[in-house]
Amino acid sequence: MKNVTDSFLPLGNWPFAGSFGFNTDILATNPINLSVVLGVLIFFGKGVLSDLLDNRKQRILKTIRNSEELREGAIEQLEKARDRLRKVEMEADRFRENGYSEIEREKWNLINSIYKTLEQLENYKNETIHFEQQRVINQVRQRVFQQALRGALGTLNSCLNNELHLRTISANIGMFGAMKEITD
């Protein structure tokens, strides 16, 4: 390490007389040195700096073009998605309207079916009541007839003697004979 620092020590101790050396006066040498360094940098670094800036410019332009292309693709996809959304919303509205009308139609069909079923049940009830009334009326008639027949037979048996009985039978046979002659 000592060798490295020793090599810089003689630079500060050079004589100022007629030879080439460093001026340590900071106010006089700084603008001159800076202008020389800047001139050398500009002369030699101009091409490199220009190439770096051109490469950077090309990358920025390429990035901007890619971004524009991606933006246009995204806009197209967004428009397609909006179109699909509109179509789906219209179809959903149509399904909703059809569903509501179908529900309303089914409701009225069900109500009408229930009314028809109730009418049929009412008719069956009325027919059953009428049938039961007729059956009861027939039973009552049959009982009345049986009781009347029993009463008549009882009366006949108590009132009829053998002679009256034979005369009634003869009269009935005579009526049947006359009816037979009329029909022949």
Rosetta silent file (secondary structure, phi, psi, omega in degrees, C-alpha in Angstrom):
SEQUENCE: MKNVTDSFLPLGNWPFAGSFGFNTDILATNPINLSVVLGVLIFFGKGVLSDLLDNRKQRILKTIRNSEELREGAIEQLEKARDRLRKVEMEADRFRENGYSEIEREKWNLINSIYKTLEQLENYKNETIHFEQQRVINQVRQRVFQQALRGALGTLNSCLNNELHLRTISANIGMFGAMKEITD
SCORE:     score description
SCORE:     0.000 S_00000001
   1 L     0.000  -30.642 -179.468    0.000    0.000    0.000 S_00000001
   2 H   -65.210  -33.868 -179.834    2.892    2.268    0.667 S_00000001
   3 H   -65.819  -35.990 -178.370    4.049    2.021   -2.966 S_00000001
   4 H   -68.292  -45.383 -179.070    0.710    3.320   -4.251 S_00000001
   5 H   -72.419  -29.692  178.966    0.735    6.405   -2.050 S_00000001
   6 H   -68.337  -28.172 -178.913    4.415    7.063   -2.726 S_00000001
   7 H   -72.011  -21.086  179.053    3.748    7.350   -6.433 S_00000001
   8 H   -92.303  -16.073 -178.414    1.438   10.370   -5.867 S_00000001
   9 H   -65.729  -40.762 -178.756    3.759   12.249   -3.514 S_00000001
  10 H   -67.580  -18.945 -177.586    6.215   13.487   -6.148 S_00000001
  11 H   -66.775  -35.255 -178.834    3.379   15.108   -8.102 S_00000001
  12 H   -81.351  -12.726 -174.709    2.814   17.750   -5.463 S_00000001
  13 L  -108.174   17.399 -179.166    6.542   18.580   -5.059 S_00000001
  14 L   -73.413  151.717 -179.565    7.502   19.439   -8.612 S_00000001
  15 L   -78.071  155.062 -177.269    9.245   22.642   -9.230 S_00000001
  16 L   -90.047  -10.304 -175.935    7.385   25.567  -10.810 S_00000001
  17 L   -79.256  139.602  173.597   10.171   26.769  -13.041 S_00000001
  18 L    26.362    0.785 -179.198   10.083   26.061  -16.796 S_00000001
  19 L  -106.545  168.165  178.342    9.021   22.493  -16.667 S_00000001
  20 L   -76.164  136.049  179.403    5.673   20.840  -17.136 S_00000001
  21 L  -167.728 -174.524 -179.537    3.810   20.369  -13.905 S_00000001
  22 L   -97.195  136.291  175.854    0.629   20.813  -11.975 S_00000001
  23 L   -92.679  121.881 -176.588   -0.582   24.160  -10.865 S_00000001
  24 L   -92.732    2.274  176.179   -1.980   23.840   -7.405 S_00000001
  25 L   -74.644  108.044 -170.799   -3.679   27.207   -7.464 S_00000001
  26 H   -67.652  -33.584 -178.245   -7.248   25.991   -7.309 S_00000001
  27 H   -72.917  -32.861 -178.371   -8.891   29.207   -8.521 S_00000001
  28 H   -85.115  -35.356 -173.045   -6.761   29.441  -11.653 S_00000001
  29 H   -88.685  -26.067 -173.625   -6.596   25.814  -12.653 S_00000001
  30 H   -63.307  -52.202 -179.820  -10.143   24.602  -11.991 S_00000001
  31 H   -64.093  -35.564  179.227  -11.997   26.318  -14.868 S_00000001
  32 H   -67.233  -47.607 -179.772   -9.173   25.499  -17.280 S_00000001
  33 H   -62.152  -42.239 -179.465   -9.021   21.870  -16.219 S_00000001
  34 H   -64.383  -41.329  179.580  -12.791   21.567  -16.319 S_00000001
  35 H   -67.319  -36.825  177.302  -12.974   23.052  -19.799 S_00000001
  36 H   -66.331  -46.782 -179.361  -10.214   20.718  -21.023 S_00000001
  37 H   -63.239  -43.381  179.245  -11.857   17.681  -19.429 S_00000001
  38 H   -65.354  -40.072  177.581  -15.274   18.669  -20.796 S_00000001
  39 H   -62.052  -44.795  178.362  -13.805   19.260  -24.255 S_00000001
  40 H   -63.295  -43.516  179.929  -12.107   15.837  -24.232 S_00000001
  41 H   -63.633  -41.795 -179.252  -15.297   14.209  -22.930 S_00000001
  42 H   -67.820  -42.985 -177.425  -17.421   15.930  -25.536 S_00000001
  43 H   -65.729  -49.255 -177.218  -15.028   15.126  -28.354 S_00000001
  44 H   -86.340  -31.318 -175.799  -14.521   11.462  -27.485 S_00000001
  45 H   -89.924   -6.933 -178.249  -17.745   10.793  -25.610 S_00000001
  46 H   -61.306  -45.341  179.877  -20.064   12.436  -28.108 S_00000001
  47 H   -64.391  -44.992 -179.503  -20.330    9.294  -30.258 S_00000001
  48 H   -65.606  -45.835  179.907  -20.763    6.988  -27.289 S_00000001
  49 H   -64.102  -40.249  177.957  -23.238    9.297  -25.635 S_00000001
  50 H   -62.968  -42.863  177.392  -25.094    9.766  -28.906 S_00000001
  51 H   -63.535  -42.398  178.024  -25.275    5.967  -29.396 S_00000001
  52 H   -62.142  -43.764 -179.654  -26.491    5.480  -25.838 S_00000001
  53 H   -67.817  -39.243  177.298  -29.131    8.155  -26.250 S_00000001
  54 H   -63.388  -43.610  177.766  -30.198    6.755  -29.661 S_00000001
  55 H   -61.482  -43.428  178.972  -30.467    3.244  -28.187 S_00000001
  56 H   -63.824  -42.458  178.666  -32.448    4.584  -25.257 S_00000001
  57 H   -61.053  -43.711 -179.966  -34.660    6.606  -27.622 S_00000001
  58 H   -64.092  -41.360  177.953  -35.270    3.496  -29.779 S_00000001
  59 H   -64.254  -40.829  179.035  -36.146    1.409  -26.716 S_00000001
  60 H   -64.900  -44.566  178.245  -38.520    4.112  -25.472 S_00000001
  61 H   -62.823  -41.598  178.377  -40.170    4.399  -28.907 S_00000001
  62 H   -63.112  -41.530  178.081  -40.434    0.609  -29.149 S_00000001
  63 H   -63.709  -40.486  179.348  -41.985    0.494  -25.672 S_00000001
  64 H   -65.503  -43.396  178.314  -44.429    3.256  -26.651 S_00000001
  65 H   -61.746  -44.748  178.193  -45.379    1.387  -29.871 S_00000001
  66 H   -61.091  -40.959  178.588  -45.854   -1.845  -27.940 S_00000001
  67 H   -63.838  -41.017  178.354  -47.938    0.014  -25.381 S_00000001
  68 H   -63.121  -44.035  178.800  -50.058    1.547  -28.158 S_00000001
  69 H   -62.640  -44.277  178.040  -50.576   -1.880  -29.751 S_00000001
  70 H   -63.170  -39.693  178.364  -51.490   -3.374  -26.390 S_00000001
  71 H   -62.302  -45.153  179.028  -53.820   -0.437  -25.730 S_00000001
  72 H   -63.141  -40.954  176.682  -55.536   -0.913  -29.106 S_00000001
  73 H   -63.045  -40.406  178.980  -55.862   -4.656  -28.431 S_00000001
  74 H   -66.088  -38.510  178.789  -57.289   -3.930  -25.001 S_00000001
  75 H   -64.702  -42.248  178.232  -59.758   -1.429  -26.508 S_00000001
  76 H   -62.375  -45.064  178.949  -60.870   -4.038  -29.077 S_00000001
  77 H   -63.193  -38.426  178.126  -61.293   -6.648  -26.363 S_00000001
  78 H   -63.581  -43.136  178.530  -63.204   -4.133  -24.253 S_00000001
  79 H   -63.245  -43.394  178.125  -65.551   -3.354  -27.166 S_00000001
  80 H   -61.580  -43.055  179.559  -66.073   -7.070  -27.810 S_00000001
  81 H   -64.383  -38.468  178.211  -66.761   -7.625  -24.123 S_00000001
  82 H   -66.123  -40.940  177.373  -69.244   -4.710  -24.109 S_00000001
  83 H   -61.481  -46.209  179.121  -71.000   -6.142  -27.174 S_00000001
  84 H   -61.870  -39.708  178.819  -71.198   -9.561  -25.518 S_00000001
  85 H   -62.871  -43.875  177.916  -72.478   -7.920  -22.322 S_00000001
  86 H   -60.522  -44.394  179.970  -75.188   -6.062  -24.278 S_00000001
  87 H   -62.470  -44.314 -179.658  -76.213   -9.284  -26.017 S_00000001
  88 H   -64.969  -39.725  178.337  -76.279  -11.198  -22.736 S_00000001
  89 H   -64.922  -41.267  178.313  -78.290   -8.427  -21.050 S_00000001
  90 H   -64.170  -41.781  179.850  -80.793   -8.386  -23.926 S_00000001
  91 H   -67.106  -38.712  177.161  -81.094  -12.172  -23.787 S_00000001
  92 H   -63.394  -41.729  177.069  -81.467  -12.061  -20.001 S_00000001
  93 H   -62.488  -41.942  179.663  -84.221   -9.440  -20.364 S_00000001
  94 H   -64.167  -43.921  177.958  -85.920  -11.592  -22.996 S_00000001
  95 H   -63.110  -39.707 -179.864  -85.667  -14.675  -20.757 S_00000001
  96 H   -64.153  -45.639  178.964  -86.937  -12.664  -17.818 S_00000001
  97 H   -63.751  -44.908  178.749  -89.917  -11.358  -19.834 S_00000001
  98 H   -63.684  -38.991  179.370  -90.623  -14.816  -21.249 S_00000001
  99 H   -64.180  -43.911  179.193  -90.247  -16.293  -17.782 S_00000001
 100 H   -64.532  -43.276 -179.869  -92.671  -13.790  -16.286 S_00000001
 101 H   -67.748  -37.383  177.773  -95.203  -14.329  -19.061 S_00000001
 102 H   -64.843  -41.644  178.235  -94.752  -18.101  -18.793 S_00000001
 103 H   -63.359  -44.047  179.704  -95.253  -17.920  -15.026 S_00000001
 104 H   -62.406  -43.499  179.299  -98.361  -15.765  -15.504 S_00000001
 105 H   -63.300  -44.191  178.741  -99.703  -18.178  -18.153 S_00000001
 106 H   -64.244  -36.983  178.793  -99.016  -21.196  -15.930 S_00000001
 107 H   -62.097  -47.032 -179.587 -100.689  -19.426  -13.010 S_00000001
 108 H   -67.447  -37.280  176.299 -103.857  -18.808  -15.044 S_00000001
 109 H   -61.615  -42.682  179.245 -103.778  -22.365  -16.409 S_00000001
 110 H   -65.319  -43.180  178.547 -103.509  -23.685  -12.861 S_00000001
 111 H   -61.569  -45.342  179.157 -106.349  -21.423  -11.655 S_00000001
 112 H   -63.330  -40.436  178.675 -108.553  -22.510  -14.572 S_00000001
 113 H   -63.536  -41.600  178.969 -107.710  -26.153  -13.945 S_00000001
 114 H   -64.963  -41.508  178.231 -108.589  -25.766  -10.263 S_00000001
 115 H   -62.542  -42.020  178.330 -111.908  -24.093  -11.161 S_00000001
 116 H   -63.119  -42.809  178.807 -112.716  -26.924  -13.581 S_00000001
 117 H   -63.174  -41.777  178.029 -111.817  -29.497  -10.957 S_00000001
 118 H   -63.664  -40.030  177.454 -113.985  -27.696   -8.396 S_00000001
 119 H   -63.070  -43.223  178.877 -116.888  -27.605  -10.885 S_00000001
 120 H   -62.989  -43.509  178.657 -116.493  -31.325  -11.555 S_00000001
 121 H   -63.129  -39.128  177.159 -116.380  -32.053   -7.832 S_00000001
 122 H   -62.336  -43.933  178.258 -119.494  -29.903   -7.349 S_00000001
 123 H   -62.909  -44.137  177.903 -121.242  -31.825  -10.160 S_00000001
 124 H   -61.848  -39.723  179.153 -120.172  -35.172   -8.669 S_00000001
 125 H   -62.924  -46.288 -179.846 -121.406  -34.020   -5.280 S_00000001
 126 H   -64.050  -41.490  177.681 -124.766  -32.960   -6.739 S_00000001
 127 H   -63.368  -40.542  179.432 -125.069  -36.230   -8.695 S_00000001
 128 H   -65.296  -42.434  178.067 -124.207  -38.209   -5.563 S_00000001
 129 H   -63.017  -44.393  179.487 -126.762  -36.275   -3.539 S_00000001
 130 H   -62.631  -43.149  179.036 -129.420  -36.799   -6.252 S_00000001
 131 H   -62.680  -44.373  179.797 -128.567  -40.509   -6.476 S_00000001
 132 H   -65.742  -37.371  176.667 -128.741  -40.901   -2.707 S_00000001
 133 H   -62.676  -44.925  179.583 -132.064  -39.008   -2.635 S_00000001
 134 H   -63.462  -40.965  179.680 -133.474  -41.313   -5.336 S_00000001
 135 H   -63.234  -43.879  179.964 -132.174  -44.383   -3.499 S_00000001
 136 H   -65.704  -41.800  178.628 -133.729  -43.180   -0.233 S_00000001
 137 H   -60.992  -43.553  178.700 -137.002  -42.320   -2.035 S_00000001
 138 H   -63.591  -40.192  178.021 -137.041  -45.786   -3.622 S_00000001
 139 H   -64.193  -41.549  179.836 -136.345  -47.410   -0.263 S_00000001
 140 H   -64.706  -43.979  177.915 -139.132  -45.387    1.321 S_00000001
 141 H   -59.648  -44.325 -178.006 -141.516  -46.304   -1.539 S_00000001
 142 H   -63.218  -41.133  179.455 -140.551  -49.936   -1.248 S_00000001
 143 H   -67.650  -41.542  178.324 -141.161  -49.929    2.513 S_00000001
 144 H   -62.305  -44.150  179.558 -144.426  -48.051    2.094 S_00000001
 145 H   -62.107  -44.071  179.975 -145.456  -50.520   -0.618 S_00000001
 146 H   -63.571  -41.937  179.196 -144.428  -53.481    1.558 S_00000001
 147 H   -66.901  -38.656  178.581 -146.310  -52.071    4.517 S_00000001
 148 H   -66.053  -40.946  179.353 -149.357  -51.342    2.357 S_00000001
 149 H   -64.252  -43.626  177.536 -149.175  -54.846    0.900 S_00000001
 150 H   -62.290  -42.557  178.891 -148.876  -56.369    4.351 S_00000001
 151 H   -62.726  -41.837 -179.389 -151.763  -54.212    5.525 S_00000001
 152 H   -67.375  -43.650  178.750 -153.876  -55.219    2.491 S_00000001
 153 H   -63.274  -39.920  177.995 -152.987  -58.885    2.876 S_00000001
 154 H   -62.655  -42.713  179.673 -153.787  -58.645    6.566 S_00000001
 155 H   -66.411  -44.862  179.748 -157.088  -56.972    5.769 S_00000001
 156 H   -62.993  -44.553 -178.585 -157.859  -59.475    3.007 S_00000001
 157 H   -65.433  -35.014 -179.986 -156.956  -62.430    5.111 S_00000001
 158 H   -78.073  -29.558 -176.394 -159.080  -61.195    7.971 S_00000001
 159 H   -92.694  -30.459 -173.456 -162.047  -60.243    5.744 S_00000001
 160 L   -83.165  137.185  169.914 -161.979  -62.955    3.142 S_00000001
 161 L  -110.330 -175.106 -175.721 -163.498  -66.241    3.714 S_00000001
 162 H   -64.909  -42.966 -176.716 -163.263  -69.179    1.316 S_00000001
 163 H   -66.772  -43.574  179.196 -166.241  -68.273   -0.767 S_00000001
 164 H   -65.427  -35.999  179.786 -165.177  -64.636   -1.260 S_00000001
 165 H   -65.937  -45.035 -179.960 -161.705  -65.804   -2.044 S_00000001
 166 H   -66.550  -38.372  178.026 -162.884  -68.200   -4.782 S_00000001
 167 H   -65.033  -39.039  178.369 -165.125  -65.534   -6.281 S_00000001
 168 H   -65.308  -41.943 -179.890 -162.214  -63.035   -6.484 S_00000001
 169 H   -64.923  -42.609  179.794 -160.027  -65.633   -8.168 S_00000001
 170 H   -63.862  -40.177  179.973 -162.769  -66.444  -10.688 S_00000001
 171 H   -65.746  -41.335  179.493 -163.258  -62.737  -11.471 S_00000001
 172 H   -67.500  -39.484  178.437 -159.549  -62.274  -12.050 S_00000001
 173 H   -65.220  -37.541  178.050 -159.349  -65.342  -14.289 S_00000001
 174 H   -65.208  -39.824  179.060 -162.284  -63.964  -16.269 S_00000001
 175 H   -66.942  -40.484  178.797 -160.520  -60.614  -16.720 S_00000001
 176 H   -66.867  -36.568  176.920 -157.343  -62.333  -17.901 S_00000001
 177 H   -64.356  -44.429  179.058 -159.331  -64.423  -20.350 S_00000001
 178 H   -64.108  -37.308  178.957 -161.026  -61.315  -21.771 S_00000001
 179 H   -68.409  -32.308 -179.553 -157.646  -59.612  -22.112 S_00000001
 180 H   -69.739  -40.405 -179.667 -156.283  -62.657  -23.898 S_00000001
 181 H   -67.029  -37.119 -179.239 -159.144  -62.568  -26.457 S_00000001
 182 H   -67.154  -40.833 -176.607 -158.581  -58.842  -27.067 S_00000001
 183 H   -76.018  -23.130  179.527 -154.867  -59.329  -27.697 S_00000001
 184 L   -79.179    0.000    0.000 -155.421  -62.306  -30.053 S_00000001
